[in-house]
Amino acid sequence: MHVPRRTLYCVAATGLCVLITACRAPSANPPSLPPSALYTRAPAVEPTRPVPTPPAQVASSASADPQPIDPARIPTPPPRSLPSGAAAFAGNTFAGEVQSLDGFIVLFTDGTGFRINDRSTILRSQPGSRSDLRPGQYVGIDAVPQAEGTFLGATVTVFDEDLRGVAPGKRSSETGGVRINGTLEEVQPGELTVSYGDESARVRLAANTPALIQVRGGMDDVKVGSKLFAVVNNGIATGIIIQ
């Protein structure tokens, strides 16, 4: 059978169009991509260290229900050090008669008090004589002014060397007379010359004027009924003079 050439051309053209259309159509099963192409890996981040949480403060049972405490009833342990020498007698002063002793606590009859310990400087006076008075000693003299400008001595106390230079000068006393603290310049029978700074005083002594000598004492010398002069710093007596 003879097929016309024109017919063959049409069939060939039709097949070519079908082939081109098939090549352009999307595939029903597209090729799979590797996993690395499906996502982008995030950059590595260094892990942070956890910050420790401080432990909670636990209140003790004592603080939860505090009980009232009288600090005056608790003896204070001796401190590591206390002033010595003249420094022990610089501070707040107390004077009075001891009404009671409670451990380290001294109470006066007027209700004031302070603490003492074995490091407090304690001085006591013991009877002396005129022969114990020598030039150069630091003394305290209770005296009464006289009309001619001199003084009549009632008591002469030779201070411990630690008190040298304490409260020099002349001042009124509670007895209505004067208190003279200074250095003995001259010692004559019945008369003393005492200097303090640029001034001096002549003190006549009666036949019965007592002389007292200060010596070192201890806590056992502080007793009920004792009359004390105390210098107190931070509630503790650094210096005590037993009168």
PLY file of the C-alpha trace (Angstrom):
ply
format ascii 1.0
element vertex 243
property float x
property float y
property float z
element edge 242
property int vertex1
property int vertex2
end_header
0.00 0.00 0.00
1.26 3.37 -0.97
1.16 6.05 1.80
1.37 9.53 0.64
4.45 11.45 1.69
2.38 14.27 3.11
0.68 11.91 5.53
4.02 10.63 6.78
5.11 14.18 7.46
2.04 14.85 9.57
2.48 11.67 11.60
6.13 12.49 12.24
5.30 16.05 13.34
2.60 14.82 15.68
5.02 12.35 17.35
7.62 15.01 17.79
5.15 17.31 19.62
4.13 14.50 21.95
7.77 13.78 22.76
8.50 17.47 23.52
5.45 17.75 25.80
6.48 14.65 27.75
9.93 16.05 28.38
8.56 19.34 29.74
6.03 17.74 32.19
7.14 17.51 35.88
8.21 14.13 37.09
5.80 12.31 39.38
8.72 11.10 41.54
11.35 13.84 41.74
14.81 12.74 42.73
15.37 12.81 46.52
17.80 15.36 47.95
20.49 14.51 50.45
19.60 15.36 54.10
22.27 18.02 54.24
20.44 19.96 51.56
17.14 19.99 53.46
18.32 22.10 56.47
21.06 24.43 57.56
23.02 23.37 60.68
23.04 26.03 63.40
26.44 27.14 64.65
27.64 25.39 67.80
27.00 27.35 71.03
29.19 26.83 74.09
27.00 25.70 76.98
26.80 28.17 79.87
27.63 27.07 83.38
24.77 27.25 85.84
25.09 29.97 88.50
25.01 28.40 91.98
22.17 29.56 94.15
23.30 30.62 97.67
21.85 28.48 100.42
18.99 30.01 102.30
19.76 31.46 105.70
18.16 29.35 108.34
17.11 31.22 111.43
18.03 29.54 114.65
15.42 28.70 117.22
16.98 31.25 119.56
16.49 34.10 117.09
12.98 32.96 116.30
11.95 33.36 119.91
14.55 35.58 121.64
14.61 35.71 125.39
15.38 38.94 127.27
18.90 38.99 128.69
20.31 41.46 131.16
23.86 42.16 129.91
24.87 43.52 133.29
24.51 40.01 134.71
26.98 38.45 132.28
30.65 38.81 133.27
32.80 40.16 130.47
35.90 38.04 129.74
39.18 39.91 130.16
40.21 41.76 126.99
43.52 41.06 125.35
45.03 44.30 126.60
44.18 47.40 128.59
45.97 50.73 128.81
48.72 50.81 131.40
50.66 53.52 133.13
49.20 57.01 133.06
46.98 56.00 130.10
45.05 53.69 132.45
43.85 56.76 134.34
42.60 58.72 131.32
38.88 58.43 130.65
35.53 58.75 132.36
35.82 59.02 136.14
33.62 57.48 138.82
33.88 57.90 142.57
31.85 56.31 145.30
31.42 53.56 147.85
31.10 49.95 146.76
27.65 48.61 147.56
27.93 45.17 145.96
30.20 42.94 143.92
28.81 40.55 141.33
31.61 38.69 139.66
33.42 41.27 137.54
30.79 43.96 138.18
31.21 46.71 140.80
28.12 48.67 141.85
28.23 51.92 143.83
25.65 53.04 146.35
24.38 55.66 143.88
23.48 52.96 141.34
26.41 53.49 138.96
28.82 50.70 138.19
31.46 49.25 135.91
33.37 46.07 135.20
36.84 45.12 136.36
39.21 42.31 135.51
42.67 41.08 136.40
44.26 43.54 133.96
42.79 46.65 135.55
45.45 48.79 137.25
44.45 48.87 140.93
46.25 51.05 143.47
45.70 51.21 147.20
47.10 53.51 149.85
48.96 52.38 152.92
50.11 54.51 155.86
53.52 56.15 155.53
55.55 58.70 157.47
57.22 62.05 156.92
60.47 60.24 156.26
58.90 58.71 153.13
58.61 62.18 151.52
61.49 62.97 149.15
62.13 65.55 146.42
61.13 64.38 142.96
58.08 62.41 144.07
54.74 63.12 142.42
52.23 63.85 145.17
48.63 64.87 145.76
47.92 67.12 148.74
44.54 67.96 150.22
45.00 71.39 151.81
43.23 74.46 153.14
44.21 77.94 151.88
45.76 80.25 154.46
45.59 84.06 154.69
49.28 84.58 153.88
49.00 82.68 150.58
50.30 79.36 151.88
48.33 76.15 152.42
47.80 73.91 155.43
48.14 70.28 154.39
45.46 67.84 155.56
46.73 64.72 153.73
49.79 64.03 151.60
49.62 61.08 149.16
52.69 59.87 147.30
51.40 58.66 143.93
52.47 55.48 142.22
54.95 56.18 139.43
52.29 55.29 136.85
50.35 58.37 137.96
53.19 60.81 137.47
51.89 63.84 135.60
48.20 63.03 136.05
45.96 66.10 136.61
48.72 68.53 137.65
47.71 71.82 139.21
45.51 73.27 141.92
41.73 72.87 141.99
38.87 73.04 144.47
37.98 69.85 146.33
34.66 68.51 147.59
35.66 69.24 151.20
35.85 72.99 150.56
39.62 73.09 150.38
41.94 72.57 147.43
43.67 69.62 145.82
47.25 70.16 144.70
48.93 67.65 142.38
52.57 68.24 141.55
56.20 67.38 142.07
57.92 67.78 145.42
60.68 70.35 144.98
61.70 70.88 148.61
61.04 68.84 151.74
61.69 70.71 154.98
60.58 69.94 158.51
56.94 71.00 158.66
56.83 72.44 155.11
56.72 71.24 151.51
57.18 73.06 148.21
55.19 71.59 145.33
55.57 72.67 141.70
53.06 72.24 138.87
53.90 73.75 135.51
55.26 77.28 136.00
53.68 77.66 139.44
54.47 76.38 142.91
52.83 76.26 146.31
54.14 76.18 149.88
52.30 73.70 152.08
52.72 73.67 155.84
52.23 70.37 157.62
50.68 69.98 161.02
52.07 67.52 163.50
49.26 65.09 162.77
49.16 65.47 158.95
49.17 61.90 157.61
51.33 60.69 154.74
50.00 57.91 152.51
51.97 55.79 150.03
50.31 54.25 147.01
51.20 50.63 146.22
49.94 48.11 143.68
46.84 46.17 144.62
44.60 43.53 143.09
40.97 42.58 142.59
40.84 41.12 146.10
41.40 44.63 147.49
38.08 45.82 146.02
35.51 45.03 148.71
32.04 46.06 149.78
32.34 49.34 151.65
35.55 50.39 149.88
35.70 53.96 148.61
37.03 54.01 145.07
38.10 56.44 142.43
37.84 54.68 139.07
38.64 55.58 135.47
36.38 53.69 133.07
36.78 53.16 129.32
34.17 51.25 127.31
32.54 50.04 130.50
35.73 48.53 131.95
37.75 50.13 134.73
41.28 50.64 133.43
42.48 52.31 136.62
41.19 52.16 140.21
42.45 53.99 143.28
41.23 52.59 146.59
41.02 55.47 149.02
0 1
1 2
2 3
3 4
4 5
5 6
6 7
7 8
8 9
9 10
10 11
11 12
12 13
13 14
14 15
15 16
16 17
17 18
18 19
19 20
20 21
21 22
22 23
23 24
24 25
25 26
26 27
27 28
28 29
29 30
30 31
31 32
32 33
33 34
34 35
35 36
36 37
37 38
38 39
39 40
40 41
41 42
42 43
43 44
44 45
45 46
46 47
47 48
48 49
49 50
50 51
51 52
52 53
53 54
54 55
55 56
56 57
57 58
58 59
59 60
60 61
61 62
62 63
63 64
64 65
65 66
66 67
67 68
68 69
69 70
70 71
71 72
72 73
73 74
74 75
75 76
76 77
77 78
78 79
79 80
80 81
81 82
82 83
83 84
84 85
85 86
86 87
87 88
88 89
89 90
90 91
91 92
92 93
93 94
94 95
95 96
96 97
97 98
98 99
99 100
100 101
101 102
102 103
103 104
104 105
105 106
106 107
107 108
108 109
109 110
110 111
111 112
112 113
113 114
114 115
115 116
116 117
117 118
118 119
119 120
120 121
121 122
122 123
123 124
124 125
125 126
126 127
127 128
128 129
129 130
130 131
131 132
132 133
133 134
134 135
135 136
136 137
137 138
138 139
139 140
140 141
141 142
142 143
143 144
144 145
145 146
146 147
147 148
148 149
149 150
150 151
151 152
152 153
153 154
154 155
155 156
156 157
157 158
158 159
159 160
160 161
161 162
162 163
163 164
164 165
165 166
166 167
167 168
168 169
169 170
170 171
171 172
172 173
173 174
174 175
175 176
176 177
177 178
178 179
179 180
180 181
181 182
182 183
183 184
184 185
185 186
186 187
187 188
188 189
189 190
190 191
191 192
192 193
193 194
194 195
195 196
196 197
197 198
198 199
199 200
200 201
201 202
202 203
203 204
204 205
205 206
206 207
207 208
208 209
209 210
210 211
211 212
212 213
213 214
214 215
215 216
216 217
217 218
218 219
219 220
220 221
221 222
222 223
223 224
224 225
225 226
226 227
227 228
228 229
229 230
230 231
231 232
232 233
233 234
234 235
235 236
236 237
237 238
238 239
239 240
240 241
241 242
